[in-house]
Amino acid sequence: MASLIINIGLLINIRESNQLLRGGQLSYLPCIQDAYLVIENGRISGYGEMKDLSTCNYQLPTVFDANGAYILPCWCDSHTHLVFAASREEEFVDKIKGLSYADIAAKGGGILNSANKLNAISEDELFTLTFKRLNEVIQLGTGAIEIKSGYGLSVEGELKMLRVIERLKQKSSIKIKATFLGAHAYPLQYKNNHEAYIKLVIDEMLPNIAKENLADYIDVFCETGFFSTDEMKRICEAGIQYGLKPKLHVNQLNSIGGIKAAIELNALSADHLETMNDDEISNLANSNTIATLLPTAAYFLRMNYPPARKLIDANCAVALASDFNPGSSPSGNMNTVVSMSCIQMRMLPGEAINAATINGAYAMEVQDEVGSITIGKKANLIFIKPIPSLDYLPYAFGSNLIDKVMIDGEFVAVTS
């Protein structure tokens, strides 16, 4: 199948080759005004200015007139917990009443609440719920996604989650990466015996996951009251033996050495980072680890936002993701993530778009497939309704500006 899209008002994030963007590079967003785009077999095969189209001699069966719409690559959401059994709005009310994240966790809520609900339903039920959510975020412009386990907290529960993610990979046409997060919290029965649970993760969960080839990455929630830096390193080192690269939860509530440990582990990304000091920012800037920021989680928990400006100014590689989960970020809307990053973290529109596309792709190693308008990449595209300028996209945070979404060169339904 081949098609030609004409009269594109602005074709956004045009790149001839891939590059992980750092510091000042993030603000550069190459675009073409009054453009055309050629798609063949679901992939981008050409683009340029409309004035040059007559000399290109494209003979394509399908021509689509964009009528001035802006087109950008789909969002690459590199941190989600999309597989869960039920929402947790009762904890939302607890938070309004003044309970903290730690207070809710201490009384059996939070992650343990989700684990109880997940272990009570079947794999088929869980798949049906998650596939619906996946289609919803695709309609919102997400064209690649990372999904974590971590609400099983048992061999059976974690395998169930990862099998659901594997089924999603098989059924959905978007790029999906799976992360094993068995070290998300300590189940109640292991509250006073951390060593026994760590051994369960290392000696039973990991071998079974490897046997079925169910994960691409390994994650640990490194935080006070959860997993220490030494525990995180031990679990990740075991995962590395099975070919799983670390992508880590660090510095969300406290700075306990997670950044240093993540860098030592050569983690692909260090995620959250709401609590950072200058030394940690400098260390991250001088590493290969991507700083993945999750502003909607900070918003929902009423926390300080990650120091995006300091990270960018220090020459860090910054990505943006939704942290879609039932407890602290019950939204997979990357359009909101981009807007909130500009409004609350003072990222420039170009910086936020790059962080949510090409750098997000790098944060799950799919940069050769998605993340920019590049010949050979998948035609996963967002068509934006007529707007005055690109800056209007994050500015109008309450408006649904998506007109159409294309995955592999085919339009998907968008619900308004």
C-alpha positions, -999 to +999 in steps of 0.1 A: +000+000+000+014+034-010+000+069-003+009+105-007-002+131+019-002+166+004-008+202+018+007+196+052+008+229+071+038+219+091+057+186+090+074+183+124+106+167+136+122+159+103+155+141+108+178+124+083+194+103+110+189+094+147+205+112+176+198+112+213+193+148+221+210+165+250+209+200+265+206+227+239+199+201+212+165+195+226+152+229+216+159+223+179+128+209+162+134+207+124+102+213+104+090+218+068+062+242+060+037+234+033+049+199+029+041+165+014+048+130+028+051+097+010+042+064+027+049+030+013+042-004+031+034+014+063+067+033+064+079+068+055+096+068+021+098+105+012+089+140+021+096+176+010+081+209+002+049+211-019+066+233-044+090+205-053+064+178-055+058+182-093+094+173-100+093+141-080+071+120-103+053+101-076+026+078-090+008+066-059-027+051-058-039+070-028-036+108-023-048+123+010-051+161+013-041+172+048-057+206+042-031+225+062-030+201+092+002+198+112+018+164+113+042+151+139+055+116+148+034+098+174+043+100+210+068+075+225+057+068+260+086+051+277+072+045+312+038+031+319+020+006+342-008+000+317-016-036+330-038-033+361-070-048+372-089-018+387-088+019+394-080+033+428-101+064+431-108+057+468-071+064+474-076+096+454-101+107+480-077+097+508-051+119+493-075+148+492-082+142+529-044+146+536-030+111+535+004+108+519+016+082+494+036+066+522+005+067+545-017+049+520+010+023+513+015+016+550-022+007+555-021-018+526-031+006+498-011+017+469+009-010+450-003-037+474-039-028+467-034-031+429-016-065+435-045-079+454-070-069+427-047-081+399-042-115+414-079-120+418-087-118+381-079-141+351-053-134+325-080-131+298-099-105+319-066-086+324-058-087+287-092-074+278-090-044+302-055-036+291-061-039+254-089-013+258-065+011+276-039+005+249-063+015+222-073+046+241-038+059+243-032+051+207-062+073+199-045+100+219-014+098+197+009+072+214+027+051+188+052+033+209+049+023+246+068+006+274+047-014+299+058-027+333+048-056+354+049-050+392+013-055+404+017-093+407+043-095+434+043-133+431+056-157+405+022-163+391+011-127+392+042-113+375+041-140+348+004-132+342+012-095+337+041-102+314+021-127+294-006-101+289+021-077+276+034-104+253-002-108+240-004-071+234+028-072+214+012-099+192-021-082+187-012-045+185+007-029+156+025-003+178+059-009+192+057-023+228+085-030+252+080-051+284+097-044+317+098-067+347+092-048+379+088-076+404+107-054+429+079-028+430+070-033+467+074-060+494+042-081+497+028-081+533+040-117+539+076-105+532+073-072+552+098-084+578+117-107+555+130-088+526+157-113+519+131-140+512+113-119+486+145-108+469+154-145+465+119-151+451+125-124+425+160-136+416+157-174+419+121-180+407+107-150+389+137-142+367+143-178+355+107-183+346+105-149+328+137-158+308+124-192+299+094-176+282+113-146+270+087-123+285+107-091+293+131-066+276+141-047+307+142-049+345+131-022+370+132-017+407+114+009+429+144+023+447+129+044+475+128+047+513+104+021+526+107+000+494+141-012+479+175+002+489+202+010+465+221-022+474+189-043+469+183-026+436+218-033+424+216-070+435+183-075+417+194-057+385+227-075+384+207-108+384+185-095+357+214-084+336+226-120+336+194-129+317+199-100+292+176-075+309+187-039+308+178-017+338+152+010+336+148+023+371+124+042+394+147+065+414+145+098+433+108+101+434+103+108+471+138+108+485+174+110+473+190+078+487+217+071+461+196+058+434+211+080+406+246+069+414+236+032+415+216+036+383+246+050+365+269+023+379+244-003+365+245+015+331+207+019+333+190+028+300+169+054+319+165+068+354+128+077+359+109+101+381+137+123+395+114+147+415+141+149+442+175+158+428+206+176+440+233+193+419+258+165+422+232+139+409+223+162+380+260+165+371+265+128+374+235+121+352+247+146+326+280+128+323+264+094+319+247+074+292+215+072+313+184+091+300+165+112+325+128+103+321+105+128+337+069+120+347+052+153+354+016+140+356+027+118+386+041+149+404+009+167+396-014+140+409+006+135+441+010+173+446+048+169+446+076+191+434+081+187+397+114+172+383+140+200+377+137+198+339+154+231+333+184+222+355+187+188+338+185+203+303+209+231+311+234+206+325+233+187+292+213+157+303+193+136+278+157+141+289+126+121+279+090+125+289+065+097+297+031+094+313+036+069+341+001+057+334-010+038+365-040+035+388-025+051+419-004+081+410-009+090+374-043+076+361-038+090+326-019+080+295-025+112+277+009+123+264-006+155+251-012+165+287+023+154+296+038+177+269+016+206+280+024+201+317+061+199+310+060+234+294+037+249+320+051+235+352+087+225+342+094+254+319+104+233+290+101+250+256+075+234+232+103+221+210+121+206+240+089+189+252+080+175+218+115+161+212+116+146+247+082+129+241+092+116+206+128+109+196+142+108+231+113+087+243+121+063+215+157+061+227+145+054+263+130+021+250+155+015+222+130+018+193+146+049+178+152+031+145+115+025+141+097+055+155+102+090+171+108+112+141+099+118+105+127+098+090+128+077+058+124+041+067+106+046+100+071+035+107+044+060+095+031+065+130+017+100+128-005+125+146-026+149+125-032+181+144-063+202+138-057+237+123-038+258+149-021+292+148+014+278+155+032+248+169+035+266+203-003+265+205-002+227+209+011+228+246-005+262+252-041+250+247-038+223+274-075+217+277-083+212+240-083+180+221-063+191+191-059+156+175-077+152+142-064+118+132-038+093+142-020+070+118-003+038+127+017+019+101+003+042+074-033+034+083-057+058+101-072+046+134-104+058+150-101+088+173-128+094+199-135+130+208 
